[in-house]
Amino acid sequence: MTQEFAKIICAAEEEARQAIFQTQQKAHEAVNETQRMGKERVASTLRRAESEVAHLIRASDQKATEQAKELASKTANRQATLRARGERRLEDAAQLIVERIVSI
């Protein structure tokens, strides 16, 4: 009977070793799978962030271009106004000079 108990104990110990080994294998697989999923999630988040940054840059460039065109238009209008005023003053000055010369 002692031999039978020894065999039963040895079989139970072997089953326990196998169960521990299988549990450790499953734990390693779970860790590896979790790491893989984490890396995929980080890569996905990075791609999304890069896409958002590219979109923001395009939008910013477009807005800057629009603002530059608006500023150029305002500047051209202001320049035309100043030029017209200057030409009128030049004509007035020329007329004043002619009047003074004629009245001498």
C-alpha positions as CSV (number, residue, x, y, z in Angstrom):
1,M,0.0,0.0,0.0
2,T,2.9,2.4,0.6
3,Q,4.0,1.9,-2.9
4,E,0.6,2.7,-4.2
5,F,0.6,5.9,-2.1
6,A,4.0,6.8,-3.4
7,K,2.8,6.2,-7.0
8,I,-0.3,8.4,-6.4
9,I,1.9,11.1,-4.8
10,C,4.4,11.0,-7.7
11,A,1.5,11.1,-10.2
12,A,0.0,14.1,-8.3
13,E,3.3,15.9,-8.2
14,E,3.8,15.3,-12.0
15,E,0.3,16.6,-12.7
16,A,1.1,19.7,-10.5
17,R,4.4,20.2,-12.4
18,Q,2.5,20.0,-15.7
19,A,-0.2,22.3,-14.5
20,I,2.4,24.8,-13.4
21,F,4.3,24.5,-16.6
22,Q,1.1,25.0,-18.7
23,T,0.0,28.0,-16.5
24,Q,3.5,29.6,-17.0
25,Q,3.3,29.0,-20.7
26,K,-0.2,30.6,-20.9
27,A,1.1,33.5,-18.8
28,H,4.0,34.1,-21.1
29,E,1.7,33.9,-24.1
30,A,-0.6,36.4,-22.5
31,V,2.3,38.8,-21.7
32,N,3.5,38.5,-25.3
33,E,0.1,39.1,-26.7
34,T,-0.5,42.1,-24.4
35,Q,2.9,43.6,-25.5
36,R,2.0,43.1,-29.2
37,M,-1.4,44.7,-28.7
38,G,0.2,47.6,-26.8
39,K,2.8,48.1,-29.6
40,E,0.0,48.1,-32.2
41,R,-2.0,50.6,-30.2
42,V,1.0,52.9,-29.8
43,A,1.7,52.7,-33.5
44,S,-2.0,53.4,-34.3
45,T,-2.0,56.4,-32.0
46,L,1.2,57.7,-33.5
47,R,-0.2,57.4,-37.0
48,R,-3.4,59.2,-36.0
49,A,-1.3,61.9,-34.3
50,E,0.9,62.4,-37.3
51,S,-2.3,62.6,-39.5
52,E,-3.8,65.2,-37.2
53,V,-0.5,67.2,-37.2
54,A,-0.4,67.1,-41.0
55,H,-4.0,68.3,-41.2
56,L,-3.3,71.1,-38.8
57,I,-0.2,72.2,-40.7
58,R,-2.2,72.2,-44.0
59,A,-5.0,74.2,-42.4
60,S,-2.5,76.6,-40.9
61,D,-0.7,77.0,-44.2
62,Q,-4.0,77.6,-46.0
63,K,-5.1,80.2,-43.4
64,A,-1.7,82.0,-43.6
65,T,-1.9,82.1,-47.4
66,E,-5.4,83.6,-47.2
67,Q,-4.2,86.2,-44.7
68,A,-1.2,87.0,-46.9
69,K,-3.5,87.5,-49.9
70,E,-5.8,89.7,-47.9
71,L,-2.9,91.7,-46.6
72,A,-1.5,92.1,-50.1
73,S,-4.8,93.2,-51.4
74,K,-5.2,95.8,-48.6
75,T,-1.7,97.0,-49.2
76,A,-2.3,97.3,-52.9
77,N,-5.5,99.3,-52.2
78,R,-3.7,101.5,-49.7
79,Q,-0.8,102.0,-52.2
80,A,-3.2,103.0,-55.0
81,T,-5.0,105.4,-52.6
82,L,-1.7,107.0,-51.6
83,R,-0.5,107.2,-55.2
84,A,-3.7,108.9,-56.3
85,R,-3.5,111.4,-53.4
86,G,0.1,112.1,-54.3
87,E,-0.7,112.6,-57.9
88,R,-3.5,115.0,-57.1
89,R,-1.1,116.9,-54.8
90,L,1.5,117.0,-57.5
91,E,-1.0,118.4,-59.9
92,D,-2.1,121.0,-57.4
93,A,1.5,121.9,-56.7
94,A,2.2,122.2,-60.4
95,Q,-0.9,124.4,-60.9
96,L,0.2,126.5,-58.0
97,I,3.7,127.0,-59.4
98,V,2.2,127.9,-62.8
99,E,-0.1,130.4,-61.2
100,R,2.7,132.0,-59.3
101,I,5.0,132.2,-62.4
102,V,2.2,133.7,-64.5
103,S,1.3,136.2,-61.8
104,I,4.9,137.5,-61.6
